[in-house]
Every structure is written in structure tokens, then in C-alpha cells.
Amino acid sequence: MQRLCLAVIALVLLGGAAAAADLTPRPQPYYSAPAVVPAYSWTGFYFGLNGGGAFGSSSWTSAGSRDVDGGLVGSTLGYNYQAGPAVFGVEGDIDLTDISGSANTSCPAGCKTSNTWLSTVRGRLGYAADRFMPYVTGGAAFGDIRAFTPGLPQGGADKTGWTLGGGIEAAIAGNWTAKVEYLYVDLGSFNCGFNCSALATDNVSFHANILRAGLNYKFW
């Protein structure tokens, strides 16, 4: 009986020691915190290239309206400042263009309008969704309007007008961003006079829709 009691006491002591061992703190595995990627900042100067196409119309007082279309390519320079999700910017560009069209209405030989260069200086207001930024833009437009009737000297003038549009820009890799945008450009009109037709009051206008893409490099 004495041996049985001693065996029971021994079992109780062993169980208590085991329970105490389970309560002893053990080293926990180390987990590294996930890396935090900082939000993209649109603030900074940038320079880039752009290219695309245009379609629109030109009206002559004496010969009615005609469609114009063609391509353009050029360079861009700008600056953005980001405050929260809002991005305020100013952008300028200058493009070489080959936009033209002709019509034979009241002009059997074909009255032609063309544009050979186009520049804009615009404000931009964007909404930064991290690496994507939709934006609206508008400002001044500059370019030439050339008018030609076979047999008469070519008339033309450099004009100042306005532009309005929008687009979306995305950060693609490192300091590089890419954009697509639409601009409506109105260069107004000029008096071509006897250079274009027999009418001294012949006014020629130019309006175009610009669709283009651009690649920019941002300086931090």
C-alpha cells in the first residue's frame, strides 16, 4: 500500500512539472513586416515627345467648308505640383504638322487649307490615383493657317486661338510616364483677300480635333 501511495505521488509531481514546463515562454518565430511602397508623386518638371493625328474643318467665305486631316509630331515641356490627390500643372508643346484639305465648291481648281505647325500653352488639373492621373486641360493655341488656290499666290497668317481637352497619364517605369489625350483647337480665321480668290473679303478659318500619345521623362 505504501508503494502504491508513493507511485501516485510521483505521478502527480511529474504531471505538475510537465504542466509548468508548458507555461514556460518559448521563442516566437520572427516575421518581417511587409515592405511599404510609397505613393507615387507627380510633382516635378518633365520633358517628352508626342505624336498623333488630327481631323477637323476649314471654311472659306467664297468656297464653303472642307474637311482637313493629317499627322503631327513634336515635343512637350511641363511642370506638375501635387497637393493630396489634386495635381496642378502647366504644359507647353510645339508640333510639326501636315494637316490639310481641299474642296471644289465654287473653286473648280480646288481651294486648299493647310496647317504646318501647332503649339499650345495650357493649364492642367488632374486627379492622382497613385500611378494613374486623369486630367482636364485648356489654354492658348498658336499655329499657321495657309490657303491656296491654283493660279493665285498662297495666302497665310500665324494665328492665336484657344484649346480645350483632357486625357490620362500613367507612371510606367522609373521616371517615365505615358499619356493619351484629346484636344480641340480653334485658330480662328484670317482674311486671305485676293491671294486666295477674286474676293477681297475671303476669310479662311481652321478648327481641328487632336488625338495624340506622349512619352515623358520626369525630373525628381
C-alpha positions as CSV (number, residue, x, y, z in Angstrom):
1,M,0.0,0.0,0.0
2,Q,2.9,2.3,0.9
3,R,4.4,1.7,-2.6
4,L,1.2,2.5,-4.3
5,C,0.9,5.8,-2.5
6,L,4.5,6.7,-3.4
7,A,3.7,5.9,-7.1
8,V,0.7,8.1,-7.1
9,I,2.6,11.0,-5.5
10,A,5.4,10.6,-8.1
11,L,2.9,10.7,-11.0
12,V,1.3,13.9,-9.6
13,L,4.7,15.5,-9.2
14,L,5.7,14.6,-12.8
15,G,2.4,15.9,-14.2
16,G,2.8,19.2,-12.3
17,A,6.4,19.6,-13.7
18,A,5.1,18.9,-17.2
19,A,2.4,21.5,-16.8
20,A,4.8,24.0,-15.5
21,A,7.1,23.4,-18.5
22,D,4.2,24.1,-20.9
23,L,3.7,27.5,-19.2
24,T,7.3,28.5,-19.8
25,P,7.5,31.2,-22.6
26,R,9.0,29.9,-25.8
27,P,10.8,31.9,-28.5
28,Q,8.3,33.0,-31.2
29,P,9.1,32.8,-34.9
30,Y,10.2,36.1,-36.5
31,Y,8.0,37.6,-39.2
32,S,9.3,40.6,-41.1
33,A,6.9,43.5,-41.7
34,P,5.8,43.8,-45.4
35,A,7.6,46.5,-47.3
36,V,5.6,49.7,-47.7
37,V,5.7,51.1,-51.2
38,P,5.5,54.9,-51.0
39,A,2.7,56.6,-53.0
40,Y,3.8,57.9,-56.4
41,S,4.4,61.7,-56.5
42,W,3.6,63.7,-59.7
43,T,5.5,66.8,-58.5
44,G,8.3,67.8,-60.8
45,F,9.4,69.1,-64.2
46,Y,9.2,66.8,-67.2
47,F,10.1,66.7,-70.9
48,G,8.8,64.4,-73.6
49,L,7.8,63.6,-77.1
50,N,4.3,63.4,-78.6
51,G,2.7,62.3,-81.8
52,G,-0.7,61.6,-83.3
53,G,-3.3,62.7,-85.8
54,A,-5.9,65.4,-86.4
55,F,-9.2,65.9,-88.2
56,G,-11.3,69.0,-88.5
57,S,-12.6,71.6,-90.9
58,S,-11.8,74.8,-92.6
59,S,-14.3,77.3,-94.1
60,W,-13.8,79.8,-96.9
61,T,-16.2,82.7,-97.3
62,S,-16.3,82.2,-101.1
63,A,-15.9,78.4,-101.3
64,G,-17.7,76.9,-98.3
65,S,-16.3,74.3,-95.9
66,R,-13.9,71.4,-96.4
67,D,-12.5,68.6,-94.2
68,V,-8.9,68.7,-93.1
69,D,-6.8,65.9,-91.6
70,G,-3.2,64.8,-91.1
71,G,-0.5,63.9,-88.7
72,L,1.7,65.7,-86.2
73,V,4.8,65.1,-84.1
74,G,6.7,67.3,-81.6
75,S,8.0,67.9,-78.1
76,T,6.5,68.7,-74.7
77,L,7.7,70.6,-71.6
78,G,5.8,70.9,-68.3
79,Y,5.6,71.1,-64.5
80,N,3.3,69.4,-62.0
81,Y,2.6,70.2,-58.4
82,Q,0.7,67.6,-56.3
83,A,-1.3,68.5,-53.2
84,G,-3.1,65.5,-51.9
85,P,-4.9,63.8,-54.8
86,A,-5.0,67.1,-56.8
87,V,-2.3,67.7,-59.4
88,F,-1.9,71.3,-60.7
89,G,0.3,71.7,-63.8
90,V,1.3,73.9,-66.7
91,E,2.3,72.4,-70.1
92,G,3.6,73.7,-73.4
93,D,4.2,71.8,-76.6
94,I,5.2,72.5,-80.2
95,D,4.4,70.2,-83.1
96,L,5.3,70.0,-86.8
97,T,2.0,69.2,-88.6
98,D,0.8,68.1,-92.0
99,I,-2.9,68.9,-91.7
100,S,-4.7,69.9,-94.9
101,G,-7.8,69.5,-97.1
102,S,-9.3,70.9,-100.3
103,A,-12.7,71.4,-101.8
104,N,-14.0,72.2,-105.3
105,T,-17.2,74.0,-104.3
106,S,-17.2,77.4,-106.1
107,C,-13.5,76.6,-106.7
108,P,-13.1,74.2,-109.7
109,A,-9.3,74.0,-109.4
110,G,-9.5,73.1,-105.7
111,C,-9.2,75.5,-102.8
112,K,-6.8,74.1,-100.2
113,T,-6.3,74.9,-96.5
114,S,-3.2,73.7,-94.6
115,N,-1.5,73.9,-91.2
116,T,2.2,73.2,-90.9
117,W,2.9,73.9,-87.1
118,L,0.9,74.0,-84.0
119,S,1.7,74.9,-80.4
120,T,-0.2,75.1,-77.1
121,V,0.3,76.5,-73.6
122,R,-2.2,75.0,-71.2
123,G,-3.0,74.6,-67.6
124,R,-3.8,71.1,-66.4
125,L,-5.9,69.8,-63.4
126,G,-5.5,66.2,-62.6
127,Y,-6.7,63.6,-60.0
128,A,-3.9,61.3,-58.8
129,A,-5.0,57.7,-58.3
130,D,-1.4,56.7,-57.3
131,R,0.3,55.9,-60.6
132,F,-2.7,57.0,-62.8
133,M,-3.9,60.5,-63.4
134,P,-6.9,61.6,-65.5
135,Y,-6.9,65.3,-66.2
136,V,-8.6,68.2,-68.0
137,T,-6.6,70.9,-69.8
138,G,-7.1,74.1,-71.6
139,G,-5.4,77.3,-72.7
140,A,-3.9,79.1,-75.7
141,A,-3.2,77.7,-79.1
142,F,-0.8,79.0,-81.8
143,G,-0.4,77.9,-85.4
144,D,-0.5,78.9,-89.0
145,I,-3.4,78.9,-91.5
146,R,-2.3,78.6,-95.1
147,A,-4.8,79.0,-98.0
148,F,-4.1,78.3,-101.7
149,T,-5.9,78.5,-105.0
150,P,-4.1,77.3,-108.1
151,G,-3.1,80.3,-110.2
152,L,-3.1,82.7,-107.3
153,P,-0.4,83.4,-104.7
154,Q,-0.7,81.5,-101.4
155,G,-2.1,83.4,-98.5
156,G,-1.4,82.7,-94.9
157,A,-1.1,84.0,-91.3
158,D,0.2,82.9,-87.9
159,K,-2.8,82.9,-85.6
160,T,-3.6,82.7,-81.8
161,G,-6.6,80.8,-80.7
162,W,-7.7,78.5,-77.9
163,T,-7.7,74.8,-77.0
164,L,-9.6,72.6,-74.5
165,G,-9.4,68.8,-73.8
166,G,-8.4,66.1,-71.5
167,G,-6.5,62.8,-71.1
168,I,-5.0,60.2,-68.8
169,E,-1.4,59.8,-67.8
170,A,0.3,56.8,-66.1
171,A,3.7,56.2,-64.5
172,I,5.1,53.2,-66.3
173,A,8.7,52.7,-65.1
174,G,11.2,54.7,-63.1
175,N,10.8,58.4,-64.1
176,W,8.9,57.6,-67.3
177,T,5.2,58.4,-67.8
178,A,3.0,57.8,-70.8
179,K,-0.2,59.6,-71.8
180,V,-3.0,59.8,-74.3
181,E,-5.0,63.0,-74.8
182,Y,-7.6,64.8,-76.9
183,L,-7.5,68.5,-77.7
184,Y,-10.0,70.7,-79.6
185,V,-8.1,73.6,-81.3
186,D,-9.7,76.7,-82.8
187,L,-7.2,79.1,-84.5
188,G,-10.0,81.5,-85.6
189,S,-9.7,82.9,-89.2
190,F,-7.7,85.3,-91.3
191,N,-8.5,87.4,-94.3
192,C,-6.9,85.8,-97.4
193,G,-8.1,88.5,-99.7
194,F,-7.1,88.4,-103.4
195,N,-4.3,85.9,-102.6
196,C,-6.9,83.1,-102.4
197,S,-9.8,84.3,-104.6
198,A,-11.3,87.1,-106.5
199,L,-13.0,88.3,-103.3
200,A,-11.0,90.7,-101.1
201,T,-13.3,89.7,-98.2
202,D,-12.5,86.0,-98.3
203,N,-11.9,84.8,-94.7
204,V,-10.4,81.3,-94.0
205,S,-10.9,79.5,-90.7
206,F,-9.3,76.4,-89.1
207,H,-10.6,74.1,-86.4
208,A,-9.1,70.7,-85.5
209,N,-9.6,67.7,-83.2
210,I,-6.2,66.4,-82.0
211,L,-5.7,62.8,-80.8
212,R,-2.2,62.0,-79.7
213,A,0.0,60.0,-77.4
214,G,3.1,61.1,-75.4
215,L,6.1,59.7,-73.5
216,N,7.5,61.9,-70.8
217,Y,10.6,61.8,-68.5
218,K,10.1,63.4,-65.1
219,F,12.9,65.1,-63.3
220,W,12.6,64.5,-59.5
